[in-house]
Amino acid sequence: MTQKATISEYTELDFLNFIKSIINPPDNISDQELDAQIMAFKTLSEHPNGSDLIYWPEADGLDTPEEILRIIKEWRAANGKPGFKPE
């Protein structure tokens, strides 16, 4: 998947797949590439918890890709941030 500059360039499905690629990275990805994906996730989501949404969720069950996406969507909407590109 090609990295995009803003979250508004992603559809929800694209961003969900991006989250999944961080949670379950391919075997051939280097540590540097994974670190770059994590940094991109933090930058794109703009969520104050950043990668903690993935690695240290606030409660059990909030660590699935779908829940992470939901949390980001809700936080962005509540804070007047742009949303995802329509499907």
PyMOL CGO cylinders between C-alpha atoms (Angstrom):
from pymol import cmd
from pymol.cgo import CYLINDER

trace = [
    CYLINDER, 0.00, 0.00, 0.00, 1.29, 3.42, -0.93, 0.3, 1, 1, 1, 1, 1, 1,
    CYLINDER, 1.29, 3.42, -0.93, 1.68, 5.85, 1.96, 0.3, 1, 1, 1, 1, 1, 1,
    CYLINDER, 1.68, 5.85, 1.96, -0.63, 8.83, 1.71, 0.3, 1, 1, 1, 1, 1, 1,
    CYLINDER, -0.63, 8.83, 1.71, -0.03, 12.29, 3.17, 0.3, 1, 1, 1, 1, 1, 1,
    CYLINDER, -0.03, 12.29, 3.17, -3.31, 12.76, 5.07, 0.3, 1, 1, 1, 1, 1, 1,
    CYLINDER, -3.31, 12.76, 5.07, -5.99, 10.55, 6.56, 0.3, 1, 1, 1, 1, 1, 1,
    CYLINDER, -5.99, 10.55, 6.56, -8.51, 12.15, 4.18, 0.3, 1, 1, 1, 1, 1, 1,
    CYLINDER, -8.51, 12.15, 4.18, -6.73, 10.42, 1.30, 0.3, 1, 1, 1, 1, 1, 1,
    CYLINDER, -6.73, 10.42, 1.30, -7.60, 7.02, 2.81, 0.3, 1, 1, 1, 1, 1, 1,
    CYLINDER, -7.60, 7.02, 2.81, -10.94, 5.26, 2.67, 0.3, 1, 1, 1, 1, 1, 1,
    CYLINDER, -10.94, 5.26, 2.67, -11.91, 3.59, 5.93, 0.3, 1, 1, 1, 1, 1, 1,
    CYLINDER, -11.91, 3.59, 5.93, -11.09, 0.22, 4.39, 0.3, 1, 1, 1, 1, 1, 1,
    CYLINDER, -11.09, 0.22, 4.39, -7.64, 1.42, 3.27, 0.3, 1, 1, 1, 1, 1, 1,
    CYLINDER, -7.64, 1.42, 3.27, -6.85, 2.75, 6.74, 0.3, 1, 1, 1, 1, 1, 1,
    CYLINDER, -6.85, 2.75, 6.74, -8.18, -0.42, 8.38, 0.3, 1, 1, 1, 1, 1, 1,
    CYLINDER, -8.18, -0.42, 8.38, -5.81, -2.43, 6.19, 0.3, 1, 1, 1, 1, 1, 1,
    CYLINDER, -5.81, -2.43, 6.19, -2.99, -0.06, 7.13, 0.3, 1, 1, 1, 1, 1, 1,
    CYLINDER, -2.99, -0.06, 7.13, -3.71, -0.69, 10.84, 0.3, 1, 1, 1, 1, 1, 1,
    CYLINDER, -3.71, -0.69, 10.84, -3.77, -4.45, 10.18, 0.3, 1, 1, 1, 1, 1, 1,
    CYLINDER, -3.77, -4.45, 10.18, -0.38, -4.22, 8.44, 0.3, 1, 1, 1, 1, 1, 1,
    CYLINDER, -0.38, -4.22, 8.44, 1.08, -2.73, 11.62, 0.3, 1, 1, 1, 1, 1, 1,
    CYLINDER, 1.08, -2.73, 11.62, -0.58, -5.19, 14.00, 0.3, 1, 1, 1, 1, 1, 1,
    CYLINDER, -0.58, -5.19, 14.00, 0.36, -8.20, 11.89, 0.3, 1, 1, 1, 1, 1, 1,
    CYLINDER, 0.36, -8.20, 11.89, 3.32, -7.12, 9.74, 0.3, 1, 1, 1, 1, 1, 1,
    CYLINDER, 3.32, -7.12, 9.74, 4.60, -9.32, 6.93, 0.3, 1, 1, 1, 1, 1, 1,
    CYLINDER, 4.60, -9.32, 6.93, 7.59, -11.50, 7.81, 0.3, 1, 1, 1, 1, 1, 1,
    CYLINDER, 7.59, -11.50, 7.81, 9.85, -9.69, 5.34, 0.3, 1, 1, 1, 1, 1, 1,
    CYLINDER, 9.85, -9.69, 5.34, 9.35, -6.17, 6.76, 0.3, 1, 1, 1, 1, 1, 1,
    CYLINDER, 9.35, -6.17, 6.76, 12.38, -4.62, 8.45, 0.3, 1, 1, 1, 1, 1, 1,
    CYLINDER, 12.38, -4.62, 8.45, 12.26, -3.00, 11.87, 0.3, 1, 1, 1, 1, 1, 1,
    CYLINDER, 12.26, -3.00, 11.87, 12.93, 0.35, 10.20, 0.3, 1, 1, 1, 1, 1, 1,
    CYLINDER, 12.93, 0.35, 10.20, 10.00, -0.08, 7.81, 0.3, 1, 1, 1, 1, 1, 1,
    CYLINDER, 10.00, -0.08, 7.81, 7.68, -1.06, 10.66, 0.3, 1, 1, 1, 1, 1, 1,
    CYLINDER, 7.68, -1.06, 10.66, 8.88, 1.91, 12.72, 0.3, 1, 1, 1, 1, 1, 1,
    CYLINDER, 8.88, 1.91, 12.72, 8.13, 4.17, 9.73, 0.3, 1, 1, 1, 1, 1, 1,
    CYLINDER, 8.13, 4.17, 9.73, 4.61, 2.72, 9.48, 0.3, 1, 1, 1, 1, 1, 1,
    CYLINDER, 4.61, 2.72, 9.48, 4.03, 3.30, 13.20, 0.3, 1, 1, 1, 1, 1, 1,
    CYLINDER, 4.03, 3.30, 13.20, 5.22, 6.90, 12.91, 0.3, 1, 1, 1, 1, 1, 1,
    CYLINDER, 5.22, 6.90, 12.91, 2.96, 7.40, 9.89, 0.3, 1, 1, 1, 1, 1, 1,
    CYLINDER, 2.96, 7.40, 9.89, 0.03, 5.97, 11.87, 0.3, 1, 1, 1, 1, 1, 1,
    CYLINDER, 0.03, 5.97, 11.87, 0.68, 8.46, 14.67, 0.3, 1, 1, 1, 1, 1, 1,
    CYLINDER, 0.68, 8.46, 14.67, 0.98, 11.37, 12.23, 0.3, 1, 1, 1, 1, 1, 1,
    CYLINDER, 0.98, 11.37, 12.23, -2.06, 10.40, 10.16, 0.3, 1, 1, 1, 1, 1, 1,
    CYLINDER, -2.06, 10.40, 10.16, -4.40, 9.64, 13.06, 0.3, 1, 1, 1, 1, 1, 1,
    CYLINDER, -4.40, 9.64, 13.06, -3.35, 12.71, 15.08, 0.3, 1, 1, 1, 1, 1, 1,
    CYLINDER, -3.35, 12.71, 15.08, -4.86, 10.90, 18.09, 0.3, 1, 1, 1, 1, 1, 1,
    CYLINDER, -4.86, 10.90, 18.09, -3.16, 11.93, 21.36, 0.3, 1, 1, 1, 1, 1, 1,
    CYLINDER, -3.16, 11.93, 21.36, -2.61, 8.28, 22.34, 0.3, 1, 1, 1, 1, 1, 1,
    CYLINDER, -2.61, 8.28, 22.34, -0.79, 7.57, 19.07, 0.3, 1, 1, 1, 1, 1, 1,
    CYLINDER, -0.79, 7.57, 19.07, 0.60, 4.04, 18.85, 0.3, 1, 1, 1, 1, 1, 1,
    CYLINDER, 0.60, 4.04, 18.85, -0.67, 3.29, 22.37, 0.3, 1, 1, 1, 1, 1, 1,
    CYLINDER, -0.67, 3.29, 22.37, -4.01, 2.65, 20.63, 0.3, 1, 1, 1, 1, 1, 1,
    CYLINDER, -4.01, 2.65, 20.63, -2.34, -0.40, 19.09, 0.3, 1, 1, 1, 1, 1, 1,
    CYLINDER, -2.34, -0.40, 19.09, 0.14, -1.54, 21.72, 0.3, 1, 1, 1, 1, 1, 1,
    CYLINDER, 0.14, -1.54, 21.72, -1.32, -0.32, 25.04, 0.3, 1, 1, 1, 1, 1, 1,
    CYLINDER, -1.32, -0.32, 25.04, -5.09, 0.10, 24.66, 0.3, 1, 1, 1, 1, 1, 1,
    CYLINDER, -5.09, 0.10, 24.66, -7.04, 1.67, 27.50, 0.3, 1, 1, 1, 1, 1, 1,
    CYLINDER, -7.04, 1.67, 27.50, -9.19, -1.46, 27.99, 0.3, 1, 1, 1, 1, 1, 1,
    CYLINDER, -9.19, -1.46, 27.99, -9.41, -5.07, 26.86, 0.3, 1, 1, 1, 1, 1, 1,
    CYLINDER, -9.41, -5.07, 26.86, -11.14, -5.45, 23.52, 0.3, 1, 1, 1, 1, 1, 1,
    CYLINDER, -11.14, -5.45, 23.52, -10.08, -2.03, 22.25, 0.3, 1, 1, 1, 1, 1, 1,
    CYLINDER, -10.08, -2.03, 22.25, -7.02, -3.42, 20.48, 0.3, 1, 1, 1, 1, 1, 1,
    CYLINDER, -7.02, -3.42, 20.48, -8.68, -4.87, 17.38, 0.3, 1, 1, 1, 1, 1, 1,
    CYLINDER, -8.68, -4.87, 17.38, -8.12, -3.04, 14.09, 0.3, 1, 1, 1, 1, 1, 1,
    CYLINDER, -8.12, -3.04, 14.09, -11.85, -2.29, 13.89, 0.3, 1, 1, 1, 1, 1, 1,
    CYLINDER, -11.85, -2.29, 13.89, -11.96, -0.79, 17.39, 0.3, 1, 1, 1, 1, 1, 1,
    CYLINDER, -11.96, -0.79, 17.39, -8.81, 1.26, 16.75, 0.3, 1, 1, 1, 1, 1, 1,
    CYLINDER, -8.81, 1.26, 16.75, -10.42, 2.63, 13.58, 0.3, 1, 1, 1, 1, 1, 1,
    CYLINDER, -10.42, 2.63, 13.58, -13.65, 3.42, 15.48, 0.3, 1, 1, 1, 1, 1, 1,
    CYLINDER, -13.65, 3.42, 15.48, -11.74, 5.25, 18.22, 0.3, 1, 1, 1, 1, 1, 1,
    CYLINDER, -11.74, 5.25, 18.22, -9.81, 7.33, 15.68, 0.3, 1, 1, 1, 1, 1, 1,
    CYLINDER, -9.81, 7.33, 15.68, -12.99, 8.19, 13.73, 0.3, 1, 1, 1, 1, 1, 1,
    CYLINDER, -12.99, 8.19, 13.73, -14.85, 9.25, 16.86, 0.3, 1, 1, 1, 1, 1, 1,
    CYLINDER, -14.85, 9.25, 16.86, -11.94, 11.30, 18.20, 0.3, 1, 1, 1, 1, 1, 1,
    CYLINDER, -11.94, 11.30, 18.20, -11.39, 13.05, 14.86, 0.3, 1, 1, 1, 1, 1, 1,
    CYLINDER, -11.39, 13.05, 14.86, -15.10, 13.91, 14.54, 0.3, 1, 1, 1, 1, 1, 1,
    CYLINDER, -15.10, 13.91, 14.54, -15.26, 15.18, 18.14, 0.3, 1, 1, 1, 1, 1, 1,
    CYLINDER, -15.26, 15.18, 18.14, -12.22, 17.38, 17.53, 0.3, 1, 1, 1, 1, 1, 1,
    CYLINDER, -12.22, 17.38, 17.53, -13.26, 18.86, 14.18, 0.3, 1, 1, 1, 1, 1, 1,
    CYLINDER, -13.26, 18.86, 14.18, -10.66, 16.92, 12.18, 0.3, 1, 1, 1, 1, 1, 1,
    CYLINDER, -10.66, 16.92, 12.18, -11.29, 15.81, 8.59, 0.3, 1, 1, 1, 1, 1, 1,
    CYLINDER, -11.29, 15.81, 8.59, -12.58, 12.28, 8.10, 0.3, 1, 1, 1, 1, 1, 1,
    CYLINDER, -12.58, 12.28, 8.10, -11.86, 9.53, 5.63, 0.3, 1, 1, 1, 1, 1, 1,
    CYLINDER, -11.86, 9.53, 5.63, -12.30, 9.68, 1.87, 0.3, 1, 1, 1, 1, 1, 1,
    CYLINDER, -12.30, 9.68, 1.87, -15.70, 8.31, 0.83, 0.3, 1, 1, 1, 1, 1, 1,
    CYLINDER, -15.70, 8.31, 0.83, -15.66, 4.75, -0.52, 0.3, 1, 1, 1, 1, 1, 1,
]
cmd.load_cgo(trace, "trace")
